[in-house]
């Protein structure tokens, strides 16, 4: 058995094909990489997310920001105001957050 922070759960198994029902419902999920499957990942996380939980995503491109917004909207979730940070002019990051309500 493993928990949400286990290396086995995060790297050795394909998240989209993993049965998440044996695990406790997370109150927060950070999506780092998505391999072009961000909307599907949001849908899967929504199914197990604690009712008061959140999803956090660091967007580094306009495309990933649009994909996150699309996935949140399609899943009927609430997008919260984001935070913008930039270490320099070439590496802006938008920290995005969504909740079930």
C-alpha positions in Angstrom: 0.0 0.0 0.0 1.1 3.6 -0.6 -0.1 7.0 0.2 -0.4 10.2 -2.0 3.1 11.2 -1.3 4.7 7.8 -2.1 7.2 7.7 -4.9 5.4 4.6 -6.2 2.2 6.5 -6.6 3.7 9.5 -8.2 6.2 8.1 -10.6 6.0 4.3 -11.2 2.3 4.2 -12.1 0.3 5.9 -14.8 -1.9 8.3 -12.8 -4.8 8.2 -15.3 -5.0 4.4 -15.1 -4.5 4.1 -11.3 -7.4 3.1 -9.1 -7.5 5.9 -6.4 -10.3 4.5 -4.3 -7.9 2.7 -1.8 -6.4 6.1 -0.8 -7.6 8.7 1.6 -9.3 11.7 -0.2 -6.7 14.4 -0.5 -7.4 17.9 0.7 -4.9 19.4 -1.8 -3.4 18.1 -5.1 -0.5 19.8 -6.9 -0.3 19.1 -10.5 3.3 19.5 -11.7 3.5 17.9 -15.1 0.6 16.7 -17.2 2.0 15.4 -20.5 -0.8 17.0 -22.4 -3.5 15.3 -20.3 -4.3 18.2 -17.9 -8.0 18.2 -18.4 -8.2 14.4 -17.9 -6.1 14.7 -14.7 -8.4 17.4 -13.3 -11.4 15.2 -14.0 -9.8 12.2 -12.2 -8.7 14.3 -9.2 -12.2 15.9 -8.9 -13.6 12.4 -8.4 -11.5 11.8 -5.2 -10.8 15.3 -3.9 -12.0 16.1 -0.4 -15.2 18.3 -0.6 -13.2 21.3 0.8 -10.0 20.5 -1.1 -8.2 22.3 -3.9 -6.1 21.7 -7.0 -3.1 23.8 -7.5 -1.2 24.2 -10.8 1.8 26.2 -11.8 1.3 27.5 -15.4 4.3 28.4 -17.3 2.7 29.1 -20.7 -0.5 30.5 -22.1 -1.4 27.1 -23.4 -1.2 25.4 -20.0 -3.2 28.2 -18.4 -5.9 27.8 -21.0 -5.9 24.0 -20.5 -6.3 24.4 -16.8 -9.1 26.9 -17.1 -10.9 24.7 -19.7 -10.5 21.6 -17.4 -11.8 23.5 -14.4 -14.8 24.9 -16.3 -15.7 21.5 -17.9 -15.6 19.9 -14.5 -17.8 22.6 -12.9 -15.1 23.7 -10.5 -14.4 27.2 -9.2 -11.3 29.0 -10.4 -9.8 31.3 -7.8 -7.6 34.4 -8.3 -4.1 33.4 -9.3 -0.7 34.6 -8.2 2.0 35.7 -10.6 5.6 35.4 -9.9 8.7 35.9 -12.1 12.3 35.2 -11.2 13.2 37.2 -14.3 11.5 38.4 -17.5 11.9 35.0 -19.2 10.4 32.7 -16.5 6.9 33.9 -15.4 4.9 31.5 -13.4 1.2 31.7 -12.7 0.1 29.8 -9.6 -3.5 28.7 -10.2 -6.0 27.3 -7.7 -9.4 25.6 -8.1 -11.9 24.2 -5.7 -15.1 22.2 -5.9 -17.2 25.1 -4.8 
